[in-house]
């Protein structure tokens, strides 16, 4: 079977078993698998869950799975793009997957927003390190905070290239994500993410450089964090900063920015941006 879509199939039986245990530590009524490939993890999950839903985009692999598990009524094979699939339709079930490296970030962003007990993904080790990075570390960035806003993350164990066929060029790691509902007082989490994205727009620049053009120097300059880079700031600090931003008017513009004219008078100017 030819390799397509950046696929590297996990074949190490002990690693597969460890992943299945992490997904279903005490058995489950249902487990969802993203990208089952040839069905190696699917087989392990079927031993620990009453039912498995396997979502696969590759038509050749879908046919392979239907032949391999032809006599297994507990397996539902869905031929679909996971990014276009409503995963919530199956209820509160744990999710597993060996994610292709090129599509890891969008699948992560989609999965952590779900109300599920746990998510176990096999991903590139470099991405796993970004997910668990702390402020001040090179790997710390927008992906770290985007994930942390919706879920707690643990790196469970590393997986070497020899565990795959064909072997990838890089090491991999298994991560456990536990979704939570805390919003840190920001209310609109999607609006907060837009703010975070702007903070990391140029990672080596200070917050003043990244934010003043949008929110106004008069708003950002007084902040004690204005001279720091985004990679130095914890999620909770970002939440506090976001709550300091002025509230938008009904037309979406901000009219609370004072502007001093050449004659010494102060007038109000509108600045349009998303909060």
Helices and strands as residue ranges (DSSP letters): E 9-10, H 13-23, E 28-34, H 40-46, E 49-56, H 59-68, E 75-79, G 82-84, G 87-90, E 94-98, G 101-103, H 104-111, E 119-124, H 125-131, H 142-150, E 151-159, G 161-163, E 164-165, E 172-179, H 189-199, H 207-215, H 217-220, G 230-232, H 235-244, E 253-260, E 266-272
